[in-house]
Amino acid sequence: MDEERLVIADLDFARVREERQTFDPAGHYSRPDVFAVEVDRRRRDAAHFRD
């Protein structure tokens, strides 16, 4: 594709504003109601052997 092309689009700016409302720039990780991280710092054995 070594040729130049002209792209023309009609934009509905009301729709652009609507879609910006659904954009989450910080990601769902910043929402404590959706995502939670817990770290279990208890020491664990590397392996469990059964008899």
DSSP file (Angstrom, degrees, kcal/mol; ACC not computed):
  #  RESIDUE AA STRUCTURE BP1 BP2  ACC     N-H-->O    O-->H-N    N-H-->O    O-->H-N    TCO  KAPPA ALPHA  PHI   PSI    X-CA   Y-CA   Z-CA
    1    1 A M              0   0    0      0, 0.0     0, 0.0     0, 0.0     0, 0.0   0.000 360.0 360.0 360.0  75.3    0.0    0.0    0.0
    2    2 A D        +     0   0    0      2,-0.1     2,-0.4     0, 0.0     0, 0.0  -0.032 360.0  99.6-103.5  29.6    2.3    2.7   -1.2
    3    3 A E  S    S-     0   0    0      0, 0.0     2,-0.3     0, 0.0     0, 0.0  -0.903  70.1-122.8-118.6 148.1   -0.4    5.0   -2.5
    4    4 A E        -     0   0    0     -2,-0.4     2,-0.3     2,-0.0    -2,-0.1  -0.614  29.7-174.8 -84.8 145.0   -2.0    8.0   -0.9
    5    5 A R        -     0   0    0     -2,-0.3     2,-0.5     2,-0.0     0, 0.0  -0.974  22.0-132.1-138.2 153.5   -5.7    8.1   -0.3
    6    6 A L        -     0   0    0     -2,-0.3     2,-0.5     2,-0.0    -2,-0.0  -0.925  19.9-161.8-106.1 124.7   -8.1   10.7    1.0
    7    7 A V        -     0   0    0     -2,-0.5     2,-0.4     2,-0.0    -2,-0.0  -0.929   6.3-172.1-110.4 128.0  -10.6    9.6    3.7
    8    8 A I        +     0   0    0     -2,-0.5     2,-0.4     2,-0.0    -2,-0.0  -0.967   7.0 176.3-121.2 133.6  -13.7   11.6    4.3
    9    9 A A        -     0   0    0     -2,-0.4     2,-0.6     2,-0.0    -2,-0.0  -0.993  26.5-137.8-138.2 144.1  -16.0   11.0    7.2
   10   10 A D        -     0   0    0     -2,-0.4     2,-0.4     2,-0.0    -2,-0.0  -0.894  27.6-155.4 -97.0 125.5  -19.1   12.6    8.6
   11   11 A L        -     0   0    0     -2,-0.6     2,-0.9     4,-0.0     3,-0.1  -0.849  15.1-147.2-107.9 138.3  -19.0   12.7   12.3
   12   12 A D    >>  -     0   0    0     -2,-0.4     4,-1.9     1,-0.2     3,-0.6  -0.868  13.9-167.2 -97.9 100.0  -22.0   12.9   14.7
   13   13 A F  H 3> S+     0   0    0     -2,-0.9     4,-2.1     1,-0.3    -1,-0.2   0.756  85.2  59.4 -66.9 -24.4  -20.5   14.9   17.5
   14   14 A A  H 3> S+     0   0    0      2,-0.2     4,-2.0     1,-0.2    -1,-0.3   0.905 107.4  47.3 -65.4 -40.4  -23.4   14.1   19.8
   15   15 A R  H <> S+     0   0    0     -3,-0.6     4,-2.5     2,-0.2    -2,-0.2   0.875 108.2  55.2 -67.6 -37.3  -22.5   10.4   19.4
   16   16 A V  H  X S+     0   0    0     -4,-1.9     4,-1.9     1,-0.2    -2,-0.2   0.927 108.2  48.6 -60.4 -44.9  -18.9   11.2   20.1
   17   17 A R  H  X S+     0   0    0     -4,-2.1     4,-1.0     1,-0.2    -2,-0.2   0.901 110.2  52.2 -62.3 -40.5  -19.9   12.8   23.4
   18   18 A E  H >X S+     0   0    0     -4,-2.0     4,-0.7     1,-0.2     3,-0.6   0.927 109.9  47.8 -60.1 -46.1  -22.0    9.8   24.2
   19   19 A E  H >X S+     0   0    0     -4,-2.5     3,-0.8     1,-0.2     4,-0.7   0.832 104.1  60.3 -68.1 -32.0  -19.1    7.4   23.6
   20   20 A R  H 3< S+     0   0    0     -4,-1.9     3,-0.4     1,-0.2    -1,-0.2   0.803  97.8  60.8 -64.4 -27.1  -16.7    9.5   25.7
   21   21 A Q  H << S+     0   0    0     -4,-1.0    -1,-0.2    -3,-0.6    -2,-0.2   0.792 105.5  46.9 -69.5 -26.7  -19.0    8.9   28.6
   22   22 A T  H << S+     0   0    0     -3,-0.8     2,-0.3    -4,-0.7    -1,-0.2   0.564  88.6 104.9 -90.7  -8.8  -18.5    5.2   28.4
   23   23 A F     <  -     0   0    0     -4,-0.7    -3,-0.0    -3,-0.4     0, 0.0  -0.581  55.0-161.2 -76.1 130.3  -14.7    5.5   28.0
   24   24 A D    >   +     0   0    0     -2,-0.3     3,-1.1     1,-0.1     4,-0.1  -0.816  11.0 179.2-113.6  88.2  -12.8    4.5   31.2
   25   25 A P  T 3  S+     0   0    0      0, 0.0    -1,-0.1     0, 0.0     3,-0.1   0.789  82.9  48.6 -64.7 -27.7   -9.3    6.0   30.9
   26   26 A A  T 3  S-     0   0    0      1,-0.1     3,-0.2     2,-0.0     4,-0.2   0.614 110.7-128.8 -86.0 -12.0   -8.2    4.7   34.3
   27   27 A G    X   -     0   0    0     -3,-1.1     3,-1.4     1,-0.2    -1,-0.1   0.039  30.1 -73.7  83.4 163.3   -9.5    1.2   33.6
   28   28 A H  G >  S+     0   0    0      1,-0.3     3,-1.5     2,-0.2     7,-0.3   0.625 120.3  79.5 -71.7 -10.5  -11.8   -1.0   35.6
   29   29 A Y  G 3  S+     0   0    0      1,-0.3    -1,-0.3    -3,-0.2    -2,-0.1   0.738  86.4  59.2 -66.6 -21.4   -8.9   -1.7   38.0
   30   30 A S  G <  S+     0   0    0     -3,-1.4    -1,-0.3    -4,-0.2    -2,-0.2   0.461  86.6  89.5 -85.6  -0.2   -9.6    1.7   39.6
   31   31 A R    X>  -     0   0    0     -3,-1.5     4,-2.6     1,-0.1     3,-1.7  -0.845  57.5-167.7-102.0 106.2  -13.2    0.7   40.5
   32   32 A P  T 34 S+     0   0    0      0, 0.0    -1,-0.1     0, 0.0    -3,-0.0   0.724  87.4  61.2 -65.5 -19.3  -13.3   -0.9   44.0
   33   33 A D  T 34 S+     0   0    0      1,-0.1     3,-0.1    -3,-0.1    -2,-0.0   0.653 117.3  29.3 -78.8 -13.5  -16.8   -2.1   43.3
   34   34 A V  T <4 S+     0   0    0     -3,-1.7     2,-0.4     1,-0.3    -1,-0.1   0.727 124.4  34.3-112.1 -34.7  -15.6   -4.2   40.3
   35   35 A F     <  +     0   0    0     -4,-2.6     2,-0.3    -7,-0.3    -1,-0.3  -0.984  56.9 174.0-133.9 132.9  -12.0   -5.2   41.1
   36   36 A A        -     0   0    0     -2,-0.4     2,-0.5    -3,-0.1    -3,-0.0  -0.996  14.5-154.4-137.8 143.1  -10.3   -6.0   44.4
   37   37 A V        -     0   0    0     -2,-0.3     2,-0.4     2,-0.0    -2,-0.0  -0.973  11.9-178.0-118.9 129.1   -6.8   -7.2   45.1
   38   38 A E        -     0   0    0     -2,-0.5     2,-0.5     2,-0.0    -2,-0.0  -0.989  11.5-154.7-125.6 137.2   -5.9   -9.2   48.2
   39   39 A V        -     0   0    0     -2,-0.4     2,-0.8     2,-0.0    -2,-0.0  -0.953   3.7-154.6-114.5 122.7   -2.4  -10.4   49.1
   40   40 A D        -     0   0    0     -2,-0.5    -2,-0.0     1,-0.1     0, 0.0  -0.855  12.3-178.1 -95.4 107.9   -2.0  -13.4   51.3
   41   41 A R        +     0   0    0     -2,-0.8    -1,-0.1     2,-0.1     2,-0.1   0.349  37.9 124.4 -92.3   6.5    1.4  -13.0   53.0
   42   42 A R        -     0   0    0      1,-0.1     2,-0.2     0, 0.0    -2,-0.1  -0.435  69.9-109.3 -67.4 141.6    1.3  -16.3   54.9
   43   43 A R        -     0   0    0     -2,-0.1     2,-0.3     1,-0.0    -1,-0.1  -0.494  39.6-165.3 -71.2 137.3    4.3  -18.6   54.2
   44   44 A R        -     0   0    0     -2,-0.2     2,-0.2    -3,-0.0    -1,-0.0  -0.888  23.3-106.4-123.9 153.6    3.4  -21.6   52.2
   45   45 A D        -     0   0    0     -2,-0.3     3,-0.1     1,-0.1     0, 0.0  -0.512  23.9-132.6 -73.7 147.6    5.1  -24.9   51.5
   46   46 A A  S    S+     0   0    0      1,-0.2     2,-0.3    -2,-0.2    -1,-0.1   0.829  85.6   8.2 -70.8 -31.0    6.5  -25.2   48.0
   47   47 A A        -     0   0    0      2,-0.0     2,-0.5    -3,-0.0    -1,-0.2  -0.989  61.1-142.9-149.3 153.7    5.0  -28.7   47.6
   48   48 A H        -     0   0    0     -2,-0.3     2,-0.4    -3,-0.1     0, 0.0  -0.986  18.6-157.3-118.9 126.4    2.6  -31.1   49.4
   49   49 A F        -     0   0    0     -2,-0.5     2,-0.3     2,-0.0    -2,-0.0  -0.882   4.3-150.0-107.0 134.9    3.5  -34.8   49.2
   50   50 A R              0   0    0     -2,-0.4    -2,-0.0     1,-0.1     0, 0.0  -0.755 360.0 360.0 -99.7 147.9    0.8  -37.5   49.7
   51   51 A D              0   0    0     -2,-0.3    -1,-0.1     0, 0.0    -2,-0.0   0.457 360.0 360.0 -80.5 360.0    1.6  -40.9   51.2
